[in-house]
Amino acid sequence: MKLLALRLCEHDSNISYFDGSTVRYYKSERTTQIKHHAYNDLYAWKDDIKTIFGVGVDELDEIAIVVDPWSYKGLPKFADGDVFPAIPWHWLETKCASWRVNHHYAHALSGWMLTDNPDVSIVIDGFGDLDKAWSVFKGEQFIAEGSQKLNGSIGVSMAETGKLLGVNFGHVSDIAGKVMGLQSYGNVDKEYLTQLKQYNMLSINEVFSFDNWKTYKQDELIANHTKLDWIATVHERVGDILVDFFHQYCKKDDVVFYSGGVAQNVIWNTKLLKEFPNLVVPPHSTDEGLSLGALEWLRIKNNLPKFTLPNFPFVQSDTAPEDEPCLNLIKEVARLLSIGKTVAWYQGHGEVGPRALGNRSILMNPNLEKIKINAIKRRENYRPFGASILREHMRDYFIDDIDNPHMLFVSDLIEVGLDAIRHVDNTCRVQTVDDNGSAFRILLEEFYKITGCPVLLNTSLNLAGKPIAGHMESAEELFRDSELDCLAIGNGIYLKVDDETKMG
């Protein structure tokens, strides 16, 4: 049976395909190199599945789609807005049956490669279908939902807050992550935090109300000059609200699957993990995971065996180098990193999700100044950098010994250098790398042998405003147009010597 799942919305289009034996995944921005790319009509994807997956639309047995109708001409803006779990959908004009799947339900189903039958699934984002700010599911049962209009939306409020704070952005979806880093520069006002305790998940608009802060400060000018303290306090309160909210629907030992754009907030995730140790957050918790969830809905509908996704999360249908890096190349890259060189690292297939996990990374010695890498990335100096560490050394450098293979939690650093990855609040979003035999693991080991440090700064292989490189030409262009010192692609290496690029 050939099944196709589409996320056709106003941003981050992605496609998942099951050919009867194997699942494949494609995010269109990696090919187009347009960040948050979305198809501008309902049919352009048909050519792409032929190119990427080698299948024509007439060969498909069934299609599931998660769609924002308002993004496409000819579709009634609010038609079929309240969908659960799915409804027949004829707008694709295909020979096979097509189904529209509930946005939040697709999120809830998207973790099939990480966990079987979670006790509770919670989805929180800007909004899903129409007015849905959050949803709770137990198995196939819909339990509860929140209205953006009535209750407020954490995702939308974080975006509006970023605009109020003057955050620069190319796409609205990027704002919340920047606010997460920026709020750490403020101080939590304990008295105002106490006032905010009167609000909960059903009054998010009041939590994020800057008018409430102005009333509290009793002077608009003072309020405007203390915005960082305001958002630091609000951010702290929202973390506590999320913990309380999860307690409403989850027991401490439940397996809780948590998805949606808000699940990218590593600070709130860490608070939740301490309360719910079986918390599962996928690297694709943003909308780029929706096609994976819609594909799972088709599997359940057709009573098919469980899918597998080998080599997850490195499953992008992008361009992989023909060769893997040999040990000598890895040793040379480790040496270059040890003497302060910055390295673009392009290996295998790309990671699903927005975080670099060792196949599409820019790497640097973590003991250097982060201003160097910020200049290369052309991004704001206030933003923190992630890191990768040999799993067995986590306890030596970080207070919380968290298993964090997908870089979705944060931990406080022990006072031992690592200035480039140390945020202003003494935390780092750190990826733990197991002894899995991967080239990236070996690179960390070789760097450790040279320097005695098992940690590398690890940030995504892109420049500000661009998506992660999805083909080698994009990586080479990024290397030429930036101040990076080295590019390793497969078993080849490019070096800049006397302002010229040479292949080594």
N, C-alpha and C positions, 0 to 999 in steps of 0.2 A: 504494500500500500504506500502511495506517495502522498505525503502530507506537507502542506506549506502553511506557515504562520507569518503574518505581517503586522508590523507596527507602522501604520500610516497616519501620522499625526503632524502637528505643526513643528515638531523638532525631533531629532534623533531617530530617524527611520531605521529599522532593522528587520531582518528576515531570518527565520529558522526553517530548515528543510529536513524532512525525514524521508529517505529514499527506499525504505523498507528494511534497512539494516543499520544505517548510520545517520546521526544527526549532524548537520552542518549549520554554521551561524555566520551571518554577514551584517556588518554595520556600514551603511552607505558612506558615512563621513570619511572612513578610512581610505576609500577609493577617490571620492571627489575632492578630498582635502578641504572641504568646507565644514567648519565646526558646527555641530548640531544640525547637519544637513537633513532636510526633509523633502520627499518627493512633492513636486508642485502639482501633480495630478494623480488620479487613481490608477494609472496604467503604466507609468514609466518603469515600474519594477519588473514588468514582464520581460523586457529585454535583459535586465540584470540577472534574473534567475537563470536565463539561458547561458549567459556568459560565465556566471560564478558557479552555478551548480550543474550546468549541462542538462537542464530539464526545461521543456516547453510547457506553457500553461495548460495546453490541451492534454498533457500527460498526467496531470495531477488528479488525484481522487477526491481531495477535499481541502478546503482552505478555511483558516480562521484568521480574523482580523481584529485588531484593536485600533480604533480610529477616532479622530476628532473631526466630526462632520463639518464644523464651521471652517475648517482649513481648505475645503475643496468646493469649487464652483459646481453648482447644480444640485448640491445636497441640502435638504432642509436643515437649518441650523440646529434645531432641537428635536429632529426626528429620532425616535427610538432612544431617547436620552437615558431612560431608566432601564438598563439592561442587566439582568442577572438570571442565570449565569451566562446565557448566550441566546441569540435569536437568529433566525435565517436572515441573510443579508444579500440582496440581489444586485446591489449597485456595481459590483465588479464585472458583471456581464461575462461570466465564465461558464463553461459547460458543466463543470463539477459544482457540487454544493458549496456554498460559502456561508460562514457564520460570523456574526459580530459578538465578541467576547467582552464581558465587563472589564473595564480598565483595571480596577483594583483586584478583581479576582485573578486576572492574568499575572499581576504582581505576586499574589499569594501562591500561585502555582509554579512560579519561576525557579524555585529552589530544589527541583527534583533531583539534581545531580549532587546535592549537598546533604539532604535529609529526607527520610521516608516518613510520610504521615505525621507532621508536627502536631502537637496538641492544640496549639493556637497559632494563627497567622494574623499578623497586624500590618496594615499598610497605611503609611502616612506620607503625604506629598503636598504639592501645591493644590492641585485638584485633579480628580480623575474624570469620569464621565460627568459632564455638567457641573454640579455643585458639590461633589463628594470630596471632602478634605481628608477623611480617613475612614477605614473600614476594618472590621474584625470578623474573622472566619474561624470556625471550628470544623475541621474536616470539610465537607461540601456544604456546610450550613453557614449562611450569612447571619451574623449575630448582632452587629451594631454598626452605625455609621455616623459621621459628623458632617454638618453642612457648613460650607465656607461662608455663606451669607449669614446664617444664624449664629454659628459658633466661632467663626474665624478659621484661618488656615495657617499653620506654622510655616509651610513653604512659601506661600504668598507673602506673609508678614516679614519673613527674613529678606525677601527680595525688595519689598517696599522700604524696609529699614536700611538696606544698602544704599538705595537711592537717597534717602534722607541723610545718610552719613557722607555722601559724595563719592561713593565707590565707582570707579570706572569699570565699564563692562561692555562686551561686545554682544552678548546674548543674556537675556534675563536669567537663564538657567545657571549662569556662572556666579550670580551675586551671592547666594547663600553661603557658598564655600569661602568666599572672600570675607564675609561678615564673621564667619566662624573664627578666622585667623585674626581679624581686626579687633574683635571684642576683648581679646586677651590683654590689650593695652589699657583697658579701663580697670577701675577698681569697683568691686561689688559694694554697693551701699546697703549695709545690713538693715537699716531702718526701713528703706524702701522695699527691700526684699521681704521683710515682714508684712508690709502692706500688700504686696503682690500675692500673698498666700490666700487671699480671699477669692482668687481666680483659679480656674482649672481648665481642663481640656474643652469645656463647653463655653469658655469665655476668653479665647486666645486673643481676640481683638483688643480686649481690655489690658491684657498682659503687655502687648506691644504698643499700647497707646502712648505716644509722646506727649499728648495733652495731659495725661496723668502725671507724667514726670514734671512738666511745667508747673502744674498745680502743687506738686510736692516741693519743688525748689522755690516756689513763691516769686519767681522772677524769670521772665522769658529769656533774658540775656544770659543769665547764669545757666539756665537749662540748656541753651544752645551751646554754651562753652563746656558743658559736661556730658556731651552725648556719649562718649566712650564709657563713662561710668554707668550711664543709663542702659546701654546695650549689654554691658558686662553683667549687670544685675538682672536684666530680663533674660539673658541667655542662661544664667544660673537657675533662675526660677523655672524656665521651660524644661530644663533637665529634670528637675524635681517633679514637675507636672507629668512628664512622660513616665517616670518611675511609678507615680501614683496611678496613672492611667493603666499601665500594664498590670498592676496589682489588681485592678478591677476584673480583669479577664483571665489572668494567668496565675497559676500556682508557682511557687519558687522553683520547683524541680521540673516544671513543664519544659518540653522542647518548644521553644517559641521561634517561629520564623518571622523575621522582621524585614520589610521591604518598603519601597517608595523612596522618593528623592531625599526625604528627611533622614533616612537611614544612612546617608553618607556623612552625617555629622559625627565625627569620631569621639568628640567629647561626651555627647549625650549617649552614644553607644556604650562607652566605657562605664558610665553610671548604670546603665541598664544591665550590662554584663555582670556587674558586682552584685546585683539583686537577682538576676536570672542566669545562672551559670551555663545553662543549656541554650542560650541565645544563639541563633544562627542568622547571620547577615550576609547576603550574597554580594560578591564584588559588582554585580550588575543590578544593584538595587534601584538604580535610576531607571528611566523609561527604556533604556537599551536592553533591559531584560524582559520586556513585555512579549516579544515574539516567542521567547523560550517558554513563557507561561501559557501562551495561547496554543503552542504546539502540544504542551502537556494536556491541555483541555481536549484536544483532538485525540490524543492517545487514550485518555480515560473514556471518552465517548465511544471509541471504537474497540474498547476492551483489549488493547494491545499490551504486550509485555513491557516492563519498565524499560525506558530508554537508558542508554549509557552515553557518556560524553568523555571519551579518553583524552588525557592530557589537559583537562580543565584546570585552570581558566584560560589556557593558551589556545583558544579555539576560533580566533578570527579567521574568516576566509580571505586573508590578505596574502601578500607575496612573502614567502619564506626563502631565505638563502638556500642555494643548492647544497652547500657544505656546512657542517657544524665546525665550531672553532676547535682546533687541536690544542693540546696542552701547552705547546710552546707559545702559541698566540695568546692564550689566556695568561700565561706567566708574563708575557711582555706587556699586556694591558694592565696587569696588577702592578708591574714596575712603574709604568707611566703614571698610574694613579698615586703611587707612593711618593712620587716626586712632585706632585701637585698639578698634574695635567687633568683636564676635564675630558671625559670620554663619552661619546655617543655609542650605545650598545644596541645593535639590531640583530636579533637571533630568533630562529624558529618562527612560529606564528604569534601574532599579537594577543595580548590579554583581553578578555572581555571585561568591560567596565572602564572607568576613567583613571584608574590608578596604575602606574607602572610597577610591574611585579618581577622584572628581570629579563624580559624579552624586548621591550621597547623603552629603554631607559637612558637618561643622562646621569652619569655617575661622577662622583668627586670624593676625594679624601674628606671625611667629616670634620677634621681638625683645622681646616682652612676657614677663611672668612666667607660667609654665605653671600656677601655682596657680589663676589665674583660670579657665582652661578645665577644670581638675580639679573645681573647685567646681560649674561648670555641668553637667559630666557625672556628678557625684556618685560619683566613683570615687577609688581610693586615690592618694595623692600620690606614692607610689614608682614608679608606672607611667609609662613613656615615651610620647611622642606621635610619630606619623608625620608626614611632611611631603611636599610635592610641589614639584618644581623644574622650571624650563624645562630641557629636556635639554641644550642647548648650554652651560649654565652649571654643569653638574655638577662639572667639574674645578676651578672657582673656589671651591667651598665644601666639597668632600668629597675625601678623600685617594684613595679608590678610585673610579675613573671607571666605575661599573657601570651597565649598561643594566638598569633595574629598573621596567618599566611597571606591574607588579602588586604592588609594595611587598613583595617576598618576600626581600630581602637587606638587609644593614645596611652602613653605611660610617662611617668616622671623619670627624668634622668638622674642618675647618681652623679655627684660632682666630680667628674673625671674628664674634662675637656669636651670634645665633640661640639664645638661652638657652632658649626655650620648647620647642625640639625636641631640645636636647642632653641626652642621658641621662647618668647619673652616670659611665658608662664612656666618655664622649665620642663615643658613636655615635648614629646615627639610622637608623630604617627609612624610607628616602626613596624616593618614587615619581618616576621620570623621565617627563616629559610631552613627547612629540614634537610637532613642528609639524604637527598633524593638523586644524587648523581648528575644533576643538571649542570650545564656550563656556567650558569650564574652562581650556583653553589660552589663550584670549583674555583671560580674567580674570587669569591669571598675568602675561601680557604687560602689561596695563594697570596692575597693581600694581607691576610692575617700572619702568614709566615714571614712576610717582609717587614711588616710594621708592628706586629703585636696587637693590632686593632682588628676585631672581627666585624666591623661596621663600615658601610659605605653610604654616603648620601645618595639617594635614589629618587629622581624626579622623572616625569614622563618625557618621552622623546618628541617634544614639540616646542614651538615658540608661542608666546602669548597670542591668543586669538586664533590659533590653528589647532586642528585635531592631531592626535598621535599619528606618527608616520605609519602608513599602511603598505607602502611599497618602497623598494630600495631607492628609487629615484628621489622620493620625498626626503628620505634620510640623507642622501648625498647633497641635495639642495640645501637642506637645513644646515648641514656641516659647512658647506661653502659660504653660506650667507650669515654665519654666526662666528663667534670667537671661540668655538670649541677647538680643542687641540687635537682630537683624535676621533676617528670613527671606525668601529669594528663591525663588519658585516660578515656573518658566517666565518669563514677561515681567512678573510682578507682584512687588511687594516690600512686606513688612510691617515697620514700624518701631515701636519702643516710645518714646513721647514722653510724659514726665510721668506715667509709670506707666499709660499707656493705649496700646493697640495701634491703629495707623493704617495704612491701605493707601495705598501711594505709587504 
